[in-house]
Amino acid sequence: MTAAHQPAPRTAAPAPARTQRAGAAPAAGGRAAARRGRSAGAARSRAGRGPRRQRVAYLYLLPALLLYTAFVIAPWLHTLELSFYRWDGVTAGVWTGLDNYRQVLTDPQLIGSLWHALGFIGFYTVLPIAAGLVLAAVIGRARQGRNFAVSRTVLFLPQIVPLVAVGVIWRWMYAQDGTVNQLLDAVGLHSWTRAWLGDFTWAYVAVGLVGSWVMLGLCLVLFQAGIQKIDTSLYEAARIDGAGPVREFLSVTLPGLRAEIGVAVTVTVISALASFDVVYVTTGGGPGDTTTVPGLLIYRLAFTGGEVGTACALAVVLSLLISLVVLAIGRLTRERA
């Protein structure tokens, strides 16, 4: 075989390609490093913008914070200062240290007023929330219809009526010839008629039921708003599984309203512990001291009894009690939510 017919020698053609790929790897690594660098720079830029945004947000909150400080924090601190003095509101005060607090925690009348306020939680919180849950569930199952909108409006009216007016209305209804006794007479329960607000046994219950009526509308509106955001497919699945109205309420509605129940409990407990208007207008704390609450005693001690220091000490104790209860409620609802 001649040289002309001999096959051409094979050349290592793939070698340059391998060389090219080997050279491309560092280039790709460089681009990845560049991307990582840009990402790190963007992260640092976002981290730098975070504190700036927080500072801007605080600037927007500053006017409200100044007003809150001027009208809430500063008066509370002044009340705390006065609680260490014996002062009649006119002459110079005398430093007494913790004597006012010792009186608050040992005086039977002051301790009794705190227990009365705690007892109002049953009327201001437990009853309205229980009734509001039931009514919200019933209305939620029949969302259509104009009558339900009217009923919601009527039940919410106590929230927009001043509590002084509420107290005046119920004082008239509880009178000897008032609406309550007239209704009892109409159904043949004449033996139950009485001067409700002057009865040592029933005055506390009568005033507490006024608080239940006032808080019911708020609880109902809160729970209805919560029901509207519950996924309707959960109700459909419960019905497919054969759940009745009660099981549907316990398994779907109640768990879906945990946040709203927490808000309702917080608001109503504060109203119970800080109650003043309704008690002052309806019974004035009587008969005897059966309906006396801390808010009413603070008013009496400061403006009619000349014991401003003791009134301030009771106010501080009441505010601390409310804060502790609200923090406990918030902690429980946050753990359960």
Phi and psi in degrees as GROMACS dihedral restraints (atoms count N, CA, C in turn):
[ dihedral_restraints ]
;  ai    aj    ak    al  type     phi  dphi    fc
    3     4     5     6     1   -78.6    20    10
    4     5     6     7     1   167.3    20    10
    6     7     8     9     1   -64.4    20    10
    7     8     9    10     1   -29.1    20    10
    9    10    11    12     1   -67.9    20    10
   10    11    12    13     1   -31.3    20    10
   12    13    14    15     1   -92.3    20    10
   13    14    15    16     1    -2.2    20    10
   15    16    17    18     1   -69.6    20    10
   16    17    18    19     1   140.1    20    10
   18    19    20    21     1   -64.3    20    10
   19    20    21    22     1   144.5    20    10
   21    22    23    24     1   -65.9    20    10
   22    23    24    25     1   138.5    20    10
   24    25    26    27     1   -62.8    20    10
   25    26    27    28     1   140.6    20    10
   27    28    29    30     1   -75.0    20    10
   28    29    30    31     1   134.7    20    10
   30    31    32    33     1  -101.0    20    10
   31    32    33    34     1   151.4    20    10
   33    34    35    36     1   -81.3    20    10
   34    35    36    37     1    71.2    20    10
   36    37    38    39     1   -63.9    20    10
   37    38    39    40     1   -38.3    20    10
   39    40    41    42     1   -67.2    20    10
   40    41    42    43     1   -16.5    20    10
   42    43    44    45     1   -57.6    20    10
   43    44    45    46     1   -47.6    20    10
   45    46    47    48     1   -59.2    20    10
   46    47    48    49     1   -35.8    20    10
   48    49    50    51     1   -62.9    20    10
   49    50    51    52     1   -42.9    20    10
   51    52    53    54     1   -62.5    20    10
   52    53    54    55     1   -38.5    20    10
   54    55    56    57     1   -62.6    20    10
   55    56    57    58     1   -38.6    20    10
   57    58    59    60     1   -66.9    20    10
   58    59    60    61     1   -42.1    20    10
   60    61    62    63     1   -65.8    20    10
   61    62    63    64     1   -39.3    20    10
   63    64    65    66     1   -62.6    20    10
   64    65    66    67     1   -33.9    20    10
   66    67    68    69     1   -76.4    20    10
   67    68    69    70     1   -25.2    20    10
   69    70    71    72     1   -74.0    20    10
   70    71    72    73     1   -25.8    20    10
   72    73    74    75     1   -61.2    20    10
   73    74    75    76     1   -47.1    20    10
   75    76    77    78     1   -62.6    20    10
   76    77    78    79     1   -34.2    20    10
   78    79    80    81     1   -65.0    20    10
   79    80    81    82     1   -43.4    20    10
   81    82    83    84     1   -63.1    20    10
   82    83    84    85     1   -40.9    20    10
   84    85    86    87     1   -61.4    20    10
   85    86    87    88     1   -36.3    20    10
   87    88    89    90     1   -66.1    20    10
   88    89    90    91     1   -40.2    20    10
   90    91    92    93     1   -66.1    20    10
   91    92    93    94     1   -39.3    20    10
   93    94    95    96     1   -63.3    20    10
   94    95    96    97     1   -41.3    20    10
   96    97    98    99     1   -63.0    20    10
   97    98    99   100     1   -37.8    20    10
   99   100   101   102     1   -65.1    20    10
  100   101   102   103     1   -41.4    20    10
  102   103   104   105     1   -63.5    20    10
  103   104   105   106     1   -41.2    20    10
  105   106   107   108     1   -62.7    20    10
  106   107   108   109     1   -38.2    20    10
  108   109   110   111     1   -64.1    20    10
  109   110   111   112     1   -42.5    20    10
  111   112   113   114     1   -64.8    20    10
  112   113   114   115     1   -39.9    20    10
  114   115   116   117     1   -62.8    20    10
  115   116   117   118     1   -43.3    20    10
  117   118   119   120     1   -63.5    20    10
  118   119   120   121     1   -39.4    20    10
  120   121   122   123     1   -64.6    20    10
  121   122   123   124     1   -41.5    20    10
  123   124   125   126     1   -64.1    20    10
  124   125   126   127     1   -39.5    20    10
  126   127   128   129     1   -63.1    20    10
  127   128   129   130     1   -42.2    20    10
  129   130   131   132     1   -64.7    20    10
  130   131   132   133     1   -36.4    20    10
  132   133   134   135     1   -66.1    20    10
  133   134   135   136     1   -41.9    20    10
  135   136   137   138     1   -65.2    20    10
  136   137   138   139     1   -40.1    20    10
  138   139   140   141     1   -62.8    20    10
  139   140   141   142     1   -34.2    20    10
  141   142   143   144     1   -73.0    20    10
  142   143   144   145     1   -32.7    20    10
  144   145   146   147     1   -73.2    20    10
  145   146   147   148     1   -25.6    20    10
  147   148   149   150     1   -57.6    20    10
  148   149   150   151     1   -55.8    20    10
  150   151   152   153     1   -59.2    20    10
  151   152   153   154     1   -34.7    20    10
  153   154   155   156     1   -65.3    20    10
  154   155   156   157     1   -42.3    20    10
  156   157   158   159     1   -64.1    20    10
  157   158   159   160     1   -37.9    20    10
  159   160   161   162     1   -63.8    20    10
  160   161   162   163     1   -41.6    20    10
  162   163   164   165     1   -63.1    20    10
  163   164   165   166     1   -40.4    20    10
  165   166   167   168     1   -64.4    20    10
  166   167   168   169     1   -40.8    20    10
  168   169   170   171     1   -62.2    20    10
  169   170   171   172     1   -41.1    20    10
  171   172   173   174     1   -63.7    20    10
  172   173   174   175     1   -32.4    20    10
  174   175   176   177     1   -64.3    20    10
  175   176   177   178     1   -38.5    20    10
  177   178   179   180     1   -67.7    20    10
  178   179   180   181     1   -33.1    20    10
  180   181   182   183     1   -81.3    20    10
  181   182   183   184     1   -14.5    20    10
  183   184   185   186     1   -58.7    20    10
  184   185   186   187     1   -45.3    20    10
  186   187   188   189     1   -58.6    20    10
  187   188   189   190     1   -45.0    20    10
  189   190   191   192     1   -64.5    20    10
  190   191   192   193     1   -38.3    20    10
  192   193   194   195     1   -65.0    20    10
  193   194   195   196     1   -38.8    20    10
  195   196   197   198     1   -64.2    20    10
  196   197   198   199     1   -43.1    20    10
  198   199   200   201     1   -64.6    20    10
  199   200   201   202     1   -42.0    20    10
  201   202   203   204     1   -63.6    20    10
  202   203   204   205     1   -39.2    20    10
  204   205   206   207     1   -66.1    20    10
  205   206   207   208     1   -40.9    20    10
  207   208   209   210     1   -71.2    20    10
  208   209   210   211     1   -36.5    20    10
  210   211   212   213     1  -108.2    20    10
  211   212   213   214     1    -7.8    20    10
  213   214   215   216     1  -124.2    20    10
  214   215   216   217     1   -58.2    20    10
  216   217   218   219     1   -68.4    20    10
  217   218   219   220     1   -48.6    20    10
  219   220   221   222     1   -62.0    20    10
  220   221   222   223     1   -46.5    20    10
  222   223   224   225     1   -61.4    20    10
  223   224   225   226     1   -36.9    20    10
  225   226   227   228     1   -65.3    20    10
  226   227   228   229     1   -40.4    20    10
  228   229   230   231     1   -65.2    20    10
  229   230   231   232     1   -36.9    20    10
  231   232   233   234     1   -67.0    20    10
  232   233   234   235     1   -38.8    20    10
  234   235   236   237     1   -61.8    20    10
  235   236   237   238     1   -42.2    20    10
  237   238   239   240     1   -60.1    20    10
  238   239   240   241     1   -39.9    20    10
  240   241   242   243     1   -65.2    20    10
  241   242   243   244     1   -43.8    20    10
  243   244   245   246     1   -68.1    20    10
  244   245   246   247     1   -23.2    20    10
  246   247   248   249     1   -67.6    20    10
  247   248   249   250     1   -13.1    20    10
  249   250   251   252     1   -95.9    20    10
  250   251   252   253     1     7.7    20    10
  252   253   254   255     1  -121.1    20    10
  253   254   255   256     1   154.6    20    10
  255   256   257   258     1   -98.4    20    10
  256   257   258   259     1   112.2    20    10
  258   259   260   261     1  -143.3    20    10
  259   260   261   262     1   135.6    20    10
  261   262   263   264     1   -96.8    20    10
  262   263   264   265     1     3.8    20    10
  264   265   266   267     1    90.3    20    10
  265   266   267   268     1    -6.3    20    10
  267   268   269   270     1  -125.8    20    10
  268   269   270   271     1   -59.3    20    10
  270   271   272   273     1   -81.1    20    10
  271   272   273   274     1   177.1    20    10
  273   274   275   276     1   -68.4    20    10
  274   275   276   277     1   140.8    20    10
  276   277   278   279     1   -78.6    20    10
  277   278   279   280     1   156.4    20    10
  279   280   281   282     1  -118.2    20    10
  280   281   282   283     1   129.2    20    10
  282   283   284   285     1   -65.9    20    10
  283   284   285   286     1   127.6    20    10
  285   286   287   288     1  -124.8    20    10
  286   287   288   289     1    -0.8    20    10
  288   289   290   291     1    68.3    20    10
  289   290   291   292     1  -125.7    20    10
  291   292   293   294     1   -95.6    20    10
  292   293   294   295     1    12.8    20    10
  294   295   296   297     1   -60.7    20    10
  295   296   297   298     1   -40.5    20    10
  297   298   299   300     1   -63.3    20    10
  298   299   300   301     1   -39.7    20    10
  300   301   302   303     1   -69.2    20    10
  301   302   303   304     1   -35.3    20    10
  303   304   305   306     1   -63.6    20    10
  304   305   306   307     1   -37.8    20    10
  306   307   308   309     1   -67.3    20    10
  307   308   309   310     1   -40.9    20    10
  309   310   311   312     1   -61.0    20    10
  310   311   312   313     1   -39.3    20    10
  312   313   314   315     1   -87.5    20    10
  313   314   315   316     1    -3.1    20    10
  315   316   317   318     1  -122.7    20    10
  316   317   318   319     1   -22.7    20    10
  318   319   320   321     1   -70.5    20    10
  319   320   321   322     1   124.5    20    10
  321   322   323   324     1   -59.8    20    10
  322   323   324   325     1   -36.6    20    10
  324   325   326   327     1   -67.5    20    10
  325   326   327   328     1   -42.7    20    10
  327   328   329   330     1   -68.1    20    10
  328   329   330   331     1   -42.1    20    10
  330   331   332   333     1   -64.7    20    10
  331   332   333   334     1   -39.7    20    10
  333   334   335   336     1   -61.9    20    10
  334   335   336   337     1   -37.5    20    10
  336   337   338   339     1   -64.5    20    10
  337   338   339   340     1   -37.5    20    10
  339   340   341   342     1   -64.7    20    10
  340   341   342   343     1   -40.4    20    10
  342   343   344   345     1   -66.2    20    10
  343   344   345   346     1   -36.6    20    10
  345   346   347   348     1   -63.0    20    10
  346   347   348   349     1   -41.2    20    10
  348   349   350   351     1   -64.3    20    10
  349   350   351   352     1   -41.7    20    10
  351   352   353   354     1   -64.7    20    10
  352   353   354   355     1   -36.8    20    10
  354   355   356   357     1   -65.6    20    10
  355   356   357   358     1   -30.0    20    10
  357   358   359   360     1   -65.2    20    10
  358   359   360   361     1   -16.5    20    10
  360   361   362   363     1   -60.0    20    10
  361   362   363   364     1   -34.7    20    10
  363   364   365   366     1   -62.3    20    10
  364   365   366   367     1   -36.0    20    10
  366   367   368   369     1   -86.6    20    10
  367   368   369   370     1   -39.9    20    10
  369   370   371   372     1   -82.1    20    10
  370   371   372   373     1   -22.7    20    10
  372   373   374   375     1  -116.8    20    10
  373   374   375   376     1   -57.9    20    10
  375   376   377   378     1   -65.3    20    10
  376   377   378   379     1   -53.1    20    10
  378   379   380   381     1   -63.9    20    10
  379   380   381   382     1   -48.1    20    10
  381   382   383   384     1   -62.9    20    10
  382   383   384   385     1   -38.8    20    10
  384   385   386   387     1   -67.9    20    10
  385   386   387   388     1   -42.9    20    10
  387   388   389   390     1   -62.9    20    10
  388   389   390   391     1   -48.8    20    10
  390   391   392   393     1   -65.8    20    10
  391   392   393   394     1   -38.4    20    10
  393   394   395   396     1   -64.8    20    10
  394   395   396   397     1   -37.8    20    10
  396   397   398   399     1   -63.7    20    10
  397   398   399   400     1   -44.5    20    10
  399   400   401   402     1   -64.9    20    10
  400   401   402   403     1   -47.0    20    10
  402   403   404   405     1   -64.2    20    10
  403   404   405   406     1   -41.0    20    10
  405   406   407   408     1   -64.0    20    10
  406   407   408   409     1   -38.4    20    10
  408   409   410   411     1   -66.9    20    10
  409   410   411   412     1   -41.2    20    10
  411   412   413   414     1   -65.5    20    10
  412   413   414   415     1   -46.2    20    10
  414   415   416   417     1   -66.9    20    10
  415   416   417   418     1   -34.9    20    10
  417   418   419   420     1   -65.6    20    10
  418   419   420   421     1   -30.2    20    10
  420   421   422   423     1   -77.3    20    10
  421   422   423   424     1   -16.7    20    10
  423   424   425   426     1  -129.9    20    10
  424   425   426   427     1    67.7    20    10
  426   427   428   429     1   -69.1    20    10
  427   428   429   430     1   -28.6    20    10
  429   430   431   432     1   -78.6    20    10
  430   431   432   433     1   157.2    20    10
  432   433   434   435     1   112.4    20    10
  433   434   435   436     1   135.9    20    10
  435   436   437   438     1   -76.9    20    10
  436   437   438   439     1   -27.0    20    10
  438   439   440   441     1   -62.2    20    10
  439   440   441   442     1   -34.1    20    10
  441   442   443   444     1   -69.7    20    10
  442   443   444   445     1   -35.6    20    10
  444   445   446   447     1   -64.5    20    10
  445   446   447   448     1   -40.0    20    10
  447   448   449   450     1   -64.8    20    10
  448   449   450   451     1   -41.3    20    10
  450   451   452   453     1   -64.6    20    10
  451   452   453   454     1   -39.0    20    10
  453   454   455   456     1   -61.3    20    10
  454   455   456   457     1   -42.7    20    10
  456   457   458   459     1   -63.2    20    10
  457   458   459   460     1   -43.5    20    10
  459   460   461   462     1   -64.7    20    10
  460   461   462   463     1   -41.9    20    10
  462   463   464   465     1   -70.4    20    10
  463   464   465   466     1   -26.4    20    10
  465   466   467   468     1   -85.1    20    10
  466   467   468   469     1   -11.3    20    10
  468   469   470   471     1   -54.8    20    10
  469   470   471   472     1   -39.9    20    10
  471   472   473   474     1   -57.5    20    10
  472   473   474   475     1   -23.3    20    10
  474   475   476   477     1   -73.6    20    10
  475   476   477   478     1   -23.5    20    10
  477   478   479   480     1  -103.9    20    10
  478   479   480   481     1    -7.6    20    10
  480   481   482   483     1   -89.1    20    10
  481   482   483   484     1   132.6    20    10
  483   484   485   486     1   -56.6    20    10
  484   485   486   487     1   141.0    20    10
  486   487   488   489     1   -63.9    20    10
  487   488   489   490     1   -26.9    20    10
  489   490   491   492     1   -64.2    20    10
  490   491   492   493     1   -42.7    20    10
  492   493   494   495     1   -65.3    20    10
  493   494   495   496     1   -38.0    20    10
  495   496   497   498     1   -60.6    20    10
  496   497   498   499     1   -44.8    20    10
  498   499   500   501     1   -62.1    20    10
  499   500   501   502     1   -40.7    20    10
  501   502   503   504     1   -64.2    20    10
  502   503   504   505     1   -42.9    20    10
  504   505   506   507     1   -63.0    20    10
  505   506   507   508     1   -46.6    20    10
  507   508   509   510     1   -72.6    20    10
  508   509   510   511     1   -28.6    20    10
  510   511   512   513     1   -63.4    20    10
  511   512   513   514     1   -38.3    20    10
  513   514   515   516     1   -69.6    20    10
  514   515   516   517     1   -39.4    20    10
  516   517   518   519     1   -68.5    20    10
  517   518   519   520     1   -31.2    20    10
  519   520   521   522     1   -86.1    20    10
  520   521   522   523     1    -2.4    20    10
  522   523   524   525     1   -64.5    20    10
  523   524   525   526     1   167.9    20    10
  525   526   527   528     1   -58.3    20    10
  526   527   528   529     1   -37.8    20    10
  528   529   530   531     1  -107.8    20    10
  529   530   531   532     1    25.9    20    10
  531   532   533   534     1   -83.0    20    10
  532   533   534   535     1  -175.6    20    10
  534   535   536   537     1   -64.4    20    10
  535   536   537   538     1   -39.3    20    10
  537   538   539   540     1   -62.2    20    10
  538   539   540   541     1   -48.8    20    10
  540   541   542   543     1   -67.5    20    10
  541   542   543   544     1   -34.0    20    10
  543   544   545   546     1   -64.6    20    10
  544   545   546   547     1   -40.5    20    10
  546   547   548   549     1   -65.7    20    10
  547   548   549   550     1   -39.7    20    10
  549   550   551   552     1   -63.9    20    10
  550   551   552   553     1   -39.8    20    10
  552   553   554   555     1   -63.3    20    10
  553   554   555   556     1   -38.7    20    10
  555   556   557   558     1   -65.9    20    10
  556   557   558   559     1   -30.3    20    10
  558   559   560   561     1   -99.3    20    10
  559   560   561   562     1    11.9    20    10
  561   562   563   564     1    82.9    20    10
  562   563   564   565     1    19.9    20    10
  564   565   566   567     1  -109.5    20    10
  565   566   567   568     1    53.2    20    10
  567   568   569   570     1   -63.8    20    10
  568   569   570   571     1   -29.9    20    10
  570   571   572   573     1   -67.0    20    10
  571   572   573   574     1   -17.4    20    10
  573   574   575   576     1   -87.9    20    10
  574   575   576   577     1   -11.5    20    10
  576   577   578   579     1   -68.9    20    10
  577   578   579   580     1   144.4    20    10
  579   580   581   582     1  -168.8    20    10
  580   581   582   583     1   170.5    20    10
  582   583   584   585     1   -82.2    20    10
  583   584   585   586     1    91.2    20    10
  585   586   587   588     1   -58.6    20    10
  586   587   588   589     1   -43.4    20    10
  588   589   590   591     1   -78.2    20    10
  589   590   591   592     1    -9.9    20    10
  591   592   593   594     1  -106.1    20    10
  592   593   594   595     1     3.9    20    10
  594   595   596   597     1   -91.0    20    10
  595   596   597   598     1   127.6    20    10
  597   598   599   600     1   -64.8    20    10
  598   599   600   601     1   -25.4    20    10
  600   601   602   603     1   -87.4    20    10
  601   602   603   604     1   -40.0    20    10
  603   604   605   606     1  -105.3    20    10
  604   605   606   607     1    -6.7    20    10
  606   607   608   609     1   -62.1    20    10
  607   608   609   610     1   -43.9    20    10
  609   610   611   612     1   -62.7    20    10
  610   611   612   613     1   -42.9    20    10
  612   613   614   615     1   -64.9    20    10
  613   614   615   616     1   -41.5    20    10
  615   616   617   618     1   -61.7    20    10
  616   617   618   619     1   -44.4    20    10
  618   619   620   621     1   -67.8    20    10
  619   620   621   622     1   -39.4    20    10
  621   622   623   624     1   -62.1    20    10
  622   623   624   625     1   -37.4    20    10
  624   625   626   627     1   -67.1    20    10
  625   626   627   628     1   -29.2    20    10
  627   628   629   630     1   -62.9    20    10
  628   629   630   631     1   -43.1    20    10
  630   631   632   633     1   -62.7    20    10
  631   632   633   634     1   -37.0    20    10
  633   634   635   636     1   -61.9    20    10
  634   635   636   637     1   -43.8    20    10
  636   637   638   639     1   -64.1    20    10
  637   638   639   640     1   -38.8    20    10
  639   640   641   642     1   -67.1    20    10
  640   641   642   643     1   -41.5    20    10
  642   643   644   645     1   -82.6    20    10
  643   644   645   646     1   -15.9    20    10
  645   646   647   648     1   -61.3    20    10
  646   647   648   649     1   -44.2    20    10
  648   649   650   651     1   -61.8    20    10
  649   650   651   652     1   -41.1    20    10
  651   652   653   654     1   -63.3    20    10
  652   653   654   655     1   -45.6    20    10
  654   655   656   657     1   -62.7    20    10
  655   656   657   658     1   -41.4    20    10
  657   658   659   660     1   -61.8    20    10
  658   659   660   661     1   -45.4    20    10
  660   661   662   663     1   -65.6    20    10
  661   662   663   664     1   -40.7    20    10
  663   664   665   666     1   -60.8    20    10
  664   665   666   667     1   -45.6    20    10
  666   667   668   669     1   -71.2    20    10
  667   668   669   670     1   -34.3    20    10
  669   670   671   672     1   -66.8    20    10
  670   671   672   673     1   -39.2    20    10
  672   673   674   675     1   -63.0    20    10
  673   674   675   676     1   -37.2    20    10
  675   676   677   678     1   -69.8    20    10
  676   677   678   679     1   -37.4    20    10
  678   679   680   681     1   -64.9    20    10
  679   680   681   682     1   -35.6    20    10
  681   682   683   684     1   -64.9    20    10
  682   683   684   685     1   -22.2    20    10
  684   685   686   687     1   -96.8    20    10
  685   686   687   688     1     1.0    20    10
  687   688   689   690     1   -76.5    20    10
  688   689   690   691     1   133.8    20    10
  690   691   692   693     1   -61.7    20    10
  691   692   693   694     1   125.1    20    10
  693   694   695   696     1   -66.6    20    10
  694   695   696   697     1   -21.6    20    10
  696   697   698   699     1   -64.7    20    10
  697   698   699   700     1   -26.4    20    10
  699   700   701   702     1   -66.0    20    10
  700   701   702   703     1   -40.6    20    10
  702   703   704   705     1   -66.1    20    10
  703   704   705   706     1   -41.2    20    10
  705   706   707   708     1   -63.0    20    10
  706   707   708   709     1   -41.2    20    10
  708   709   710   711     1   -64.8    20    10
  709   710   711   712     1   -38.6    20    10
  711   712   713   714     1   -64.8    20    10
  712   713   714   715     1   -39.8    20    10
  714   715   716   717     1   -67.9    20    10
  715   716   717   718     1   -38.0    20    10
  717   718   719   720     1   -61.9    20    10
  718   719   720   721     1   -37.0    20    10
  720   721   722   723     1   -76.3    20    10
  721   722   723   724     1     0.5    20    10
  723   724   725   726     1    88.8    20    10
  724   725   726   727     1    17.0    20    10
  726   727   728   729     1   -73.9    20    10
  727   728   729   730     1   136.0    20    10
  729   730   731   732     1   -86.4    20    10
  730   731   732   733     1  -176.1    20    10
  732   733   734   735     1   -58.9    20    10
  733   734   735   736     1   -40.2    20    10
  735   736   737   738     1   -68.4    20    10
  736   737   738   739     1   -48.0    20    10
  738   739   740   741     1   -64.1    20    10
  739   740   741   742     1   -37.1    20    10
  741   742   743   744     1   -62.9    20    10
  742   743   744   745     1   -39.7    20    10
  744   745   746   747     1   -66.9    20    10
  745   746   747   748     1   -44.2    20    10
  747   748   749   750     1   -72.7    20    10
  748   749   750   751     1   -33.5    20    10
  750   751   752   753     1   -94.0    20    10
  751   752   753   754     1   -25.3    20    10
  753   754   755   756     1  -117.5    20    10
  754   755   756   757     1   -55.2    20    10
  756   757   758   759     1   -67.7    20    10
  757   758   759   760     1   -50.5    20    10
  759   760   761   762     1   -62.0    20    10
  760   761   762   763     1   -46.8    20    10
  762   763   764   765     1   -63.8    20    10
  763   764   765   766     1   -30.7    20    10
  765   766   767   768     1   -76.0    20    10
  766   767   768   769     1    -9.6    20    10
  768   769   770   771     1  -109.3    20    10
  769   770   771   772     1    20.5    20    10
  771   772   773   774     1   -61.2    20    10
  772   773   774   775     1   -44.5    20    10
  774   775   776   777     1   -64.8    20    10
  775   776   777   778     1   -43.8    20    10
  777   778   779   780     1   -66.0    20    10
  778   779   780   781     1   -37.4    20    10
  780   781   782   783     1   -63.5    20    10
  781   782   783   784     1   -40.1    20    10
  783   784   785   786     1   -60.5    20    10
  784   785   786   787     1   -42.7    20    10
  786   787   788   789     1   -64.8    20    10
  787   788   789   790     1   -44.1    20    10
  789   790   791   792     1   -63.1    20    10
  790   791   792   793     1   -42.3    20    10
  792   793   794   795     1   -62.7    20    10
  793   794   795   796     1   -43.4    20    10
  795   796   797   798     1   -61.5    20    10
  796   797   798   799     1   -49.7    20    10
  798   799   800   801     1   -64.9    20    10
  799   800   801   802     1   -44.8    20    10
  801   802   803   804     1   -71.4    20    10
  802   803   804   805     1   -34.5    20    10
  804   805   806   807     1   -65.4    20    10
  805   806   807   808     1   -41.9    20    10
  807   808   809   810     1   -60.8    20    10
  808   809   810   811     1   -42.2    20    10
  810   811   812   813     1   -63.5    20    10
  811   812   813   814     1   -37.2    20    10
  813   814   815   816     1   -67.9    20    10
  814   815   816   817     1   -46.7    20    10
  816   817   818   819     1   -72.5    20    10
  817   818   819   820     1   -29.6    20    10
  819   820   821   822     1  -100.8    20    10
  820   821   822   823     1    18.6    20    10
  822   823   824   825     1   -62.7    20    10
  823   824   825   826     1   140.3    20    10
  825   826   827   828     1  -152.6    20    10
  826   827   828   829     1   -51.8    20    10
  828   829   830   831     1   -58.0    20    10
  829   830   831   832     1   -53.5    20    10
  831   832   833   834     1   -63.5    20    10
  832   833   834   835     1   -43.0    20    10
  834   835   836   837     1   -65.5    20    10
  835   836   837   838     1   -43.4    20    10
  837   838   839   840     1   -62.8    20    10
  838   839   840   841     1   -40.6    20    10
  840   841   842   843     1   -78.6    20    10
  841   842   843   844     1   -37.7    20    10
  843   844   845   846     1   -82.6    20    10
  844   845   846   847     1   -51.6    20    10
  846   847   848   849     1  -121.4    20    10
  847   848   849   850     1   -19.3    20    10
  849   850   851   852     1    64.8    20    10
  850   851   852   853     1    21.4    20    10
  852   853   854   855     1    95.7    20    10
  853   854   855   856     1   -10.0    20    10
  855   856   857   858     1   -91.6    20    10
  856   857   858   859     1  -173.8    20    10
  858   859   860   861     1   -69.1    20    10
  859   860   861   862     1   140.6    20    10
  861   862   863   864     1    66.0    20    10
  862   863   864   865     1  -125.4    20    10
  864   865   866   867     1  -119.3    20    10
  865   866   867   868     1    24.6    20    10
  867   868   869   870     1   -68.3    20    10
  868   869   870   871     1   -25.8    20    10
  870   871   872   873     1  -119.0    20    10
  871   872   873   874     1    17.2    20    10
  873   874   875   876     1   -69.7    20    10
  874   875   876   877     1   133.4    20    10
  876   877   878   879     1  -124.8    20    10
  877   878   879   880     1   161.3    20    10
  879   880   881   882     1   -56.8    20    10
  880   881   882   883     1   -39.2    20    10
  882   883   884   885     1   -60.1    20    10
  883   884   885   886     1   -39.8    20    10
  885   886   887   888     1   -68.9    20    10
  886   887   888   889     1   -40.6    20    10
  888   889   890   891     1   -66.3    20    10
  889   890   891   892     1   -37.5    20    10
  891   892   893   894     1   -60.0    20    10
  892   893   894   895     1   -42.7    20    10
  894   895   896   897     1   -63.3    20    10
  895   896   897   898     1   -45.9    20    10
  897   898   899   900     1   -63.9    20    10
  898   899   900   901     1   -47.8    20    10
  900   901   902   903     1   -63.6    20    10
  901   902   903   904     1   -39.4    20    10
  903   904   905   906     1   -79.9    20    10
  904   905   906   907     1   -39.8    20    10
  906   907   908   909     1  -107.0    20    10
  907   908   909   910     1   -18.9    20    10
  909   910   911   912     1  -123.0    20    10
  910   911   912   913     1   -22.5    20    10
  912   913   914   915     1   -99.1    20    10
  913   914   915   916     1    -9.9    20    10
  915   916   917   918     1    66.4    20    10
  916   917   918   919     1    25.8    20    10
  918   919   920   921     1  -117.9    20    10
  919   920   921   922     1    68.8    20    10
  921   922   923   924     1   -66.0    20    10
  922   923   924   925     1   -38.4    20    10
  924   925   926   927     1   -62.3    20    10
  925   926   927   928     1   -44.8    20    10
  927   928   929   930     1   -65.6    20    10
  928   929   930   931     1   -39.4    20    10
  930   931   932   933     1   -62.2    20    10
  931   932   933   934     1   -41.3    20    10
  933   934   935   936     1   -66.7    20    10
  934   935   936   937     1   -39.2    20    10
  936   937   938   939     1   -62.5    20    10
  937   938   939   940     1   -43.0    20    10
  939   940   941   942     1   -64.3    20    10
  940   941   942   943     1   -38.1    20    10
  942   943   944   945     1   -64.1    20    10
  943   944   945   946     1   -40.6    20    10
  945   946   947   948     1   -65.5    20    10
  946   947   948   949     1   -44.2    20    10
  948   949   950   951     1   -61.4    20    10
  949   950   951   952     1   -42.1    20    10
  951   952   953   954     1   -64.8    20    10
  952   953   954   955     1   -42.9    20    10
  954   955   956   957     1   -65.1    20    10
  955   956   957   958     1   -39.0    20    10
  957   958   959   960     1   -66.4    20    10
  958   959   960   961     1   -39.2    20    10
  960   961   962   963     1   -62.6    20    10
  961   962   963   964     1   -44.8    20    10
  963   964   965   966     1   -62.3    20    10
  964   965   966   967     1   -42.3    20    10
  966   967   968   969     1   -63.1    20    10
  967   968   969   970     1   -43.3    20    10
  969   970   971   972     1   -63.9    20    10
  970   971   972   973     1   -42.9    20    10
  972   973   974   975     1   -64.7    20    10
  973   974   975   976     1   -43.0    20    10
  975   976   977   978     1   -66.0    20    10
  976   977   978   979     1   -40.3    20    10
  978   979   980   981     1   -63.8    20    10
  979   980   981   982     1   -39.9    20    10
  981   982   983   984     1   -64.6    20    10
  982   983   984   985     1   -42.2    20    10
  984   985   986   987     1   -63.7    20    10
  985   986   987   988     1   -43.8    20    10
  987   988   989   990     1   -61.6    20    10
  988   989   990   991     1   -39.2    20    10
  990   991   992   993     1   -66.8    20    10
  991   992   993   994     1   -44.2    20    10
  993   994   995   996     1   -64.6    20    10
  994   995   996   997     1   -45.7    20    10
  996   997   998   999     1   -69.0    20    10
  997   998   999  1000     1   -31.8    20    10
  999  1000  1001  1002     1   -70.2    20    10
 1000  1001  1002  1003     1   -36.2    20    10
 1002  1003  1004  1005     1   -70.6    20    10
 1003  1004  1005  1006     1   -33.7    20    10
 1005  1006  1007  1008     1   -83.8    20    10
 1006  1007  1008  1009     1   -24.4    20    10
